[in-house]
Amino acid sequence: MLVFIDESYDQKNAPHPKSTFSAVLIDEQRYREFDTKLFELKKHFWKVANPYEMELKGRELLKERALNLPKTRDFVEQFITLCKEVNAVFFAVVQEGTFPLASESNKLPSLYRALMRRVNTYMQHKNPEELAIFFFDGIDHETNRKIAISFNNFMYRHRWGQVSKNILPTPFFCDSEVSPGIQAADVMAYCVNQRYGGRRGYLEDIFQQFRALTHNDEVPDEDFTLWGVCMIKPEPATVAPEHMLTAAAFERTIVVVEEASVEGVEE
């Protein structure tokens, strides 16, 4: 399973900045189909001659002025329909404020880990014999190297990394200009970040369509749901040792379950 990661975040000087990490899972057997059909959509709507001539960016595609145009809304609708056709699965986690990237921290930040947790849980239940292969938007060699080291260290040194048996411990990097998977993750991340920041209008319908493609993992015995799209808290400074917590209890230390009155909890 191919997993494409991208992020969206507000500027530090924004009134209530938020940061979002998203993941798009696409079976490698369907990826060529997704790539080809997305190019066809781009040709139909935007008259491009080559796939790389139009890189989908959530900040451009979903800005209010763009969504006021019926043509843009129609394109986004067909793009999401294509994602559904190839059985793409979306996850997104949001955090208040800005966050350090893996390349800027000595450990893998909680947004990365929360997203990986959801991917691994999904793989355990839906594709237990397969591995999830992570792809990040490449930046430069040194930055990519730091992210890869943080990712790898988490997989081998952190308890949750060690039990994430359905994730390949080596991440890969690609250019978003020629990666439809990264572009899809970018659009999803921007949509979710804007929506959790309070924006509605046309964006709300797009958000709901994306959220319909996620996977929520329910643990009935513990009355707990690992939401595919949700807000998470920064990690507390001190928590009980992880080996003393159940999986659901540990997740509660970093996850804020969606509030029913605001986010419409899915049951």
C-alpha positions in Angstrom: 0.0 0.0 0.0 1.4 3.4 -1.0 0.9 6.2 1.6 1.4 9.8 0.6 2.0 12.5 3.2 1.7 16.2 3.1 0.9 19.1 5.5 -0.9 22.4 5.8 -0.4 25.0 8.4 -1.3 28.6 9.2 1.3 31.4 9.7 2.5 31.8 13.2 1.0 35.3 13.4 -2.5 34.0 12.5 -5.1 34.6 15.3 -5.6 30.9 16.1 -3.1 29.0 13.9 -3.5 25.3 13.3 -1.4 22.6 11.6 -2.6 19.5 9.8 -0.9 16.4 8.5 -2.8 14.2 6.0 -2.2 10.8 4.5 -3.6 9.3 1.3 -3.5 5.5 0.9 -3.7 4.0 -2.6 -3.2 0.4 -3.5 -0.1 0.2 -5.7 -2.1 -1.8 -8.3 -4.5 1.1 -8.7 -2.0 3.9 -8.6 -1.3 4.0 -12.4 -5.0 4.1 -13.0 -5.3 7.0 -10.5 -2.4 8.9 -12.2 -3.8 8.4 -15.7 -7.3 9.4 -14.9 -6.2 12.5 -12.9 -4.2 13.6 -16.0 -7.3 13.1 -18.1 -9.2 15.4 -15.7 -6.5 18.0 -15.8 -6.6 17.9 -19.6 -10.4 18.2 -19.7 -10.7 21.1 -17.3 -7.4 23.0 -17.6 -6.2 22.0 -21.1 -2.7 20.9 -19.9 -0.5 19.0 -22.3 1.6 17.2 -19.7 0.8 15.9 -16.2 3.4 18.1 -14.5 2.1 21.3 -16.0 -0.6 21.6 -13.3 0.4 20.6 -9.7 -2.7 20.4 -7.5 -2.2 22.7 -4.5 -5.0 23.0 -1.9 -4.1 26.6 -1.2 -4.9 27.5 -4.8 -7.6 25.0 -5.7 -9.7 25.5 -2.5 -9.3 29.2 -1.8 -12.6 31.0 -1.5 -12.3 32.9 -4.8 -11.5 29.6 -6.7 -14.4 27.7 -5.1 -16.8 30.5 -6.1 -16.3 29.3 -9.7 -18.6 26.4 -10.8 -15.8 25.0 -12.9 -13.5 24.6 -9.9 -16.2 23.0 -7.8 -17.0 20.5 -10.6 -13.3 19.6 -10.9 -13.0 19.0 -7.2 -16.1 16.9 -7.2 -14.8 14.7 -10.0 -11.3 14.5 -8.3 -12.9 13.2 -5.1 -15.1 10.8 -7.2 -11.8 9.5 -8.8 -10.3 9.0 -5.3 -13.4 7.0 -4.4 -13.2 4.9 -7.6 -9.6 3.7 -6.8 -10.6 3.1 -3.1 -8.2 5.7 -1.8 -8.4 6.1 2.0 -7.7 9.5 3.7 -6.5 10.3 7.2 -5.8 13.7 8.8 -4.8 14.9 12.2 -4.9 18.6 13.3 -3.1 20.3 16.1 -3.4 23.8 17.6 -0.6 26.2 16.8 2.5 25.4 14.7 4.6 22.3 15.0 8.3 21.3 14.5 9.0 19.3 11.4 10.8 16.0 11.9 13.8 17.7 10.3 13.7 20.3 13.2 13.3 17.9 16.1 15.3 15.2 17.8 12.2 13.0 17.8 9.3 12.3 15.5 6.6 15.0 16.3 3.2 13.8 17.5 1.4 14.7 14.2 3.6 12.3 12.3 3.1 9.6 15.0 -0.7 10.0 15.2 -1.0 9.7 11.4 1.2 6.6 11.4 -0.8 5.1 14.1 -4.0 5.4 12.0 -2.3 4.0 8.9 -0.9 1.0 10.8 -4.3 0.3 12.5 -6.0 0.4 9.1 -3.4 -2.0 7.6 -3.8 -4.4 10.4 -7.5 -4.7 9.9 -7.8 -4.4 6.1 -4.5 -5.5 4.6 -2.7 -7.5 7.4 -0.3 -9.2 5.0 0.9 -6.0 3.4 3.2 -3.1 4.3 2.4 0.6 4.1 5.2 2.4 2.2 5.4 6.1 3.2 6.2 8.8 0.6 7.0 12.4 1.7 7.3 15.5 -0.5 11.0 15.8 -1.0 12.7 19.1 0.1 16.5 18.8 -0.1 19.0 16.0 0.7 19.8 17.2 4.2 16.2 17.8 5.2 15.1 14.5 3.7 17.9 12.7 5.6 16.8 14.2 8.9 13.2 13.2 8.3 14.2 9.7 7.3 16.4 9.3 10.5 13.6 10.5 12.8 11.1 8.2 11.0 13.5 5.2 11.3 14.4 5.9 14.9 10.7 6.0 15.8 10.1 2.7 14.1 12.9 0.9 16.0 13.2 2.8 19.3 9.7 3.9 20.2 7.2 1.3 21.6 4.5 2.2 19.1 6.9 2.1 16.2 8.2 -1.3 17.2 4.6 -2.7 17.2 3.7 -1.0 13.9 4.5 -4.2 11.9 2.5 -3.0 8.8 4.7 0.0 8.1 7.9 -0.2 6.2 10.5 1.5 8.4 12.2 3.3 5.5 10.4 6.4 4.1 10.8 7.6 0.6 10.7 11.0 -1.0 9.3 12.2 -4.3 8.7 15.5 -6.1 5.1 16.6 -5.6 5.1 18.1 -9.1 4.9 14.6 -10.6 3.2 12.8 -7.8 -0.6 12.7 -7.8 -0.5 11.0 -4.4 1.3 13.9 -2.8 -1.0 16.4 -4.6 -4.1 14.6 -3.2 -2.6 14.7 0.3 -1.9 18.4 -0.1 -5.5 19.1 -1.1 -6.8 17.1 1.8 -4.5 18.7 4.3 -5.4 22.2 3.3 -9.2 21.4 3.3 -9.0 20.0 6.8 -6.8 22.7 8.2 -9.1 25.4 6.8 -12.2 23.6 8.0 -10.9 23.2 11.6 -9.9 26.8 11.5 -13.6 27.7 11.1 -14.1 28.1 7.4 -17.4 26.8 6.0 -19.2 27.6 2.8 -18.4 25.4 -0.2 -15.4 24.0 1.7 -17.7 22.3 4.1 -19.2 20.0 1.4 -15.7 19.1 0.2 -14.6 18.4 3.7 -17.5 16.0 4.3 -16.8 14.2 1.0 -13.1 13.7 2.0 -14.1 12.6 5.5 -16.5 10.0 4.0 -13.3 8.3 2.6 -11.6 7.9 5.9 -11.5 4.9 8.3 -12.6 5.1 11.9 -11.4 2.3 14.1 -13.8 1.4 16.9 -12.8 -0.5 20.1 -16.3 -1.4 21.6 -14.9 -3.1 24.7 -13.1 0.1 25.7 -15.8 2.5 24.3 -13.1 4.2 22.2 -12.9 5.2 18.6 -9.7 6.1 16.8 -11.1 8.8 14.4 -9.6 9.0 10.9 -10.0 12.8 10.9 -9.6 14.5 14.2 -7.9 17.1 16.5 -5.0 15.9 18.7 -3.5 17.5 21.8 0.2 18.2 22.1 1.8 15.4 24.1 1.7 16.0 27.8 5.0 16.6 29.5 4.6 13.6 31.7 2.4 10.5 31.2 2.3 7.1 32.7 4.9 4.7 31.2 3.5 3.4 27.9 3.8 -0.3 28.9 1.2 0.4 31.6 -1.4 1.7 29.3 -3.8 0.0 26.9 -3.7 1.0 23.3 -6.9 3.0 23.7 -5.7 4.7 26.9 -2.4 5.7 25.5 -4.2 7.2 22.4 -6.4 9.3 24.8 -3.3 11.0 26.0 -2.7 12.6 22.6 -6.1 12.5 21.0 -9.1 14.9 21.4 -12.2 13.0 20.2 -14.3 15.2 17.9 -16.9 17.1 19.8 -20.4 16.0 18.7 -21.8 19.5 18.9 -19.1 21.0 16.6 -17.6 18.2 14.5 -20.4 15.7 14.1 -18.9 12.6 15.7 -19.4 9.6 13.4 -20.7 6.5 15.3 
